[in-house]
Amino acid sequence: MQKVVHAYSLILAVVAIIIASFGACSETTEVPPPVLAPVDSSNVVSFEAHGGNEDLDNKFVSFNDFNTTVTQAGYIDSLGVTEISVLGQWQDEVAYMELIFPGNELATFFLEEPQPPNFEPTSGEYFYLRVQGTTDLHLKYMNVFVTEYGEIGERIKGTFNGMMYEYSTGEEQTVSVQNGTFNLLRTF
């Protein structure tokens, strides 16, 4: 009988040590902060802005910390267009660009505001910018030059310049967008 009690005591002691060690581990283990979305530092979107509100006027805008969940670039075969959506940051604020153009090859495009303006993509050509601290920048006209168009996993590169409308003051202002560049991973 004494052997049975000793065996139970030994088992009880082992279980107590295991439970205590789990409790000790949970107190010293730090939980890492959640990662909302991975970022990519190889992508590039930048431009000079002249005009509009003071947060944007005469500024060099360069996106960083690209969110790889939203930042996508590639060809949509069923529509015959390339779509580029870019979400990053500029001055620790949200920055977003969307560009849609026909085809999937080196080309030059002149994109202009549809008449009447509807602020939404309605054809195979669209350009939109949003830089936090300002309002949306809507297309007046934009010259887009696609200088490289790689396969999936390679790069889509180009330049852009033109004029955008900005409404943050309650009145229409024009913003000149110059020396714009994009260099993005083709994801689809």
C-alpha positions as CSV (number, residue, x, y, z in Angstrom):
1,M,0.0,0.0,0.0
2,Q,2.9,2.3,0.8
3,K,4.3,1.7,-2.7
4,V,1.0,2.8,-4.3
5,V,0.8,6.0,-2.2
6,H,4.5,6.7,-3.1
7,A,3.7,6.2,-6.8
8,Y,0.7,8.5,-6.6
9,S,2.8,11.1,-4.8
10,L,5.5,10.8,-7.4
11,I,2.9,11.2,-10.2
12,L,1.3,14.2,-8.4
13,A,4.7,15.9,-8.0
14,V,5.5,15.4,-11.7
15,V,2.1,16.9,-12.7
16,A,2.6,19.8,-10.3
17,I,6.1,20.5,-11.8
18,I,4.7,20.4,-15.4
19,I,1.8,22.8,-14.5
20,A,4.1,25.2,-12.7
21,S,6.5,25.2,-15.7
22,F,3.7,26.0,-18.1
23,G,2.6,28.9,-15.9
24,A,6.2,30.2,-15.7
25,C,6.5,30.0,-19.4
26,S,3.4,32.0,-20.1
27,E,4.5,34.8,-17.8
28,T,7.9,35.3,-19.4
29,T,6.9,34.7,-23.1
30,E,6.3,38.0,-25.0
31,V,3.7,37.9,-27.6
32,P,4.9,39.7,-30.8
33,P,2.7,42.5,-32.1
34,P,0.3,41.5,-34.9
35,V,1.5,42.1,-38.4
36,L,-1.3,43.8,-40.3
37,A,0.3,43.2,-43.8
38,P,3.7,42.6,-45.1
39,V,5.6,45.5,-46.6
40,D,7.8,45.7,-49.7
41,S,10.7,48.1,-50.0
42,S,11.6,47.2,-53.6
43,N,8.7,49.1,-55.1
44,V,9.0,52.7,-56.2
45,V,6.3,55.4,-56.7
46,S,7.4,59.1,-56.6
47,F,6.5,62.4,-58.1
48,E,6.9,66.2,-57.7
49,A,3.7,68.1,-56.9
50,H,3.2,71.8,-57.6
51,G,-0.1,73.5,-56.7
52,G,-3.0,72.5,-54.5
53,N,-3.0,72.9,-50.7
54,E,0.1,73.7,-48.7
55,D,0.6,70.1,-47.6
56,L,1.3,69.1,-51.2
57,D,2.5,72.2,-53.0
58,N,6.1,72.1,-54.0
59,K,6.7,68.7,-52.4
60,F,8.5,65.6,-53.6
61,V,6.2,62.7,-52.8
62,S,7.9,59.3,-52.5
63,F,5.8,56.3,-51.3
64,N,7.4,53.8,-48.8
65,D,6.3,50.8,-46.8
66,F,4.2,49.3,-49.6
67,N,1.4,47.1,-48.3
68,T,1.8,43.9,-50.3
69,T,-1.8,42.8,-49.8
70,V,-3.1,45.9,-51.7
71,T,-0.1,46.7,-53.9
72,Q,-0.7,44.7,-57.0
73,A,0.3,45.1,-60.7
74,G,-0.4,43.0,-63.7
75,Y,-2.5,42.2,-66.7
76,I,-6.2,41.4,-66.6
77,D,-6.6,39.2,-69.7
78,S,-10.4,39.3,-69.7
79,L,-10.4,43.1,-69.9
80,G,-7.3,43.6,-71.9
81,V,-5.9,46.1,-69.4
82,T,-3.0,46.5,-67.0
83,E,-4.1,47.5,-63.5
84,I,-1.7,48.9,-60.9
85,S,-2.9,49.5,-57.4
86,V,-0.4,50.9,-54.9
87,L,-0.9,51.4,-51.1
88,G,2.0,52.8,-49.2
89,Q,3.0,55.7,-46.9
90,W,4.3,59.2,-47.4
91,Q,5.3,61.2,-44.3
92,D,3.8,58.5,-42.1
93,E,0.4,58.9,-43.8
94,V,-1.6,56.8,-46.2
95,A,-0.6,57.2,-49.9
96,Y,-2.5,55.5,-52.8
97,M,-2.2,55.4,-56.5
98,E,-4.3,53.5,-59.1
99,L,-3.4,53.3,-62.8
100,I,-5.2,51.4,-65.5
101,F,-4.1,51.3,-69.1
102,P,-4.8,49.1,-72.2
103,G,-2.5,46.2,-73.0
104,N,0.6,44.7,-71.5
105,E,3.5,46.1,-73.4
106,L,5.8,49.2,-73.7
107,A,3.6,52.1,-74.8
108,T,2.8,55.8,-74.3
109,F,-0.6,56.9,-73.1
110,F,-2.4,60.2,-72.9
111,L,-5.1,59.8,-70.2
112,E,-7.7,62.6,-69.7
113,E,-10.7,63.3,-67.6
114,P,-13.9,61.8,-69.1
115,Q,-16.7,64.3,-69.9
116,P,-18.8,64.6,-67.9
117,P,-16.5,63.9,-65.0
118,N,-17.5,60.9,-62.9
119,F,-14.4,60.2,-60.8
120,E,-14.6,56.5,-61.5
121,P,-12.9,54.2,-64.0
122,T,-15.2,53.7,-66.9
123,S,-12.9,52.5,-69.6
124,G,-9.5,50.9,-70.0
125,E,-7.8,54.1,-68.9
126,Y,-7.7,55.6,-65.4
127,F,-5.3,57.5,-63.1
128,Y,-5.9,58.4,-59.5
129,L,-3.8,59.6,-56.5
130,R,-4.6,60.0,-52.9
131,V,-2.1,61.5,-50.4
132,Q,-3.3,61.7,-46.9
133,G,-3.4,65.3,-45.6
134,T,-4.8,66.4,-48.9
135,T,-7.9,65.3,-50.7
136,D,-8.2,62.9,-53.6
137,L,-6.4,64.0,-56.7
138,H,-8.6,63.5,-59.8
139,L,-7.4,63.2,-63.3
140,K,-7.3,66.3,-65.6
141,Y,-4.8,64.7,-67.9
142,M,-1.7,62.5,-67.5
143,N,1.1,61.3,-69.9
144,V,2.1,57.8,-69.0
145,F,5.2,56.1,-70.5
146,V,5.5,52.4,-69.8
147,T,9.3,51.7,-70.2
148,E,9.5,48.1,-69.0
149,Y,6.9,45.4,-68.8
150,G,8.2,42.1,-67.4
151,E,6.6,38.7,-66.8
152,I,5.0,37.8,-63.4
153,G,7.7,38.2,-60.8
154,E,9.5,40.8,-62.8
155,R,9.0,44.6,-63.0
156,I,6.5,47.0,-64.6
157,K,8.3,50.4,-64.9
158,G,7.4,53.8,-66.3
159,T,7.1,57.5,-65.8
160,F,4.2,59.9,-65.6
161,N,3.5,63.7,-65.7
162,G,0.4,65.8,-66.1
163,M,-2.3,67.7,-64.2
164,M,-4.7,66.7,-61.5
165,Y,-7.6,68.4,-59.8
166,E,-7.6,68.8,-56.0
167,Y,-10.6,70.0,-53.9
168,S,-9.4,70.2,-50.2
169,T,-10.1,73.9,-49.9
170,G,-13.6,73.5,-51.1
171,E,-12.7,74.9,-54.5
172,E,-11.1,73.3,-57.5
173,Q,-7.4,73.7,-57.7
174,T,-5.0,72.2,-60.2
175,V,-1.9,70.2,-59.2
176,S,1.0,69.8,-61.6
177,V,2.5,66.3,-61.2
178,Q,6.0,66.1,-62.7
179,N,8.9,63.6,-62.9
180,G,6.6,60.8,-61.7
181,T,8.1,57.3,-61.7
182,F,6.8,53.8,-60.9
183,N,8.8,50.6,-60.6
184,L,6.6,47.8,-59.3
185,L,6.7,44.0,-58.9
186,R,4.3,42.4,-61.4
187,T,2.2,40.2,-59.2
188,F,-0.3,38.7,-61.7
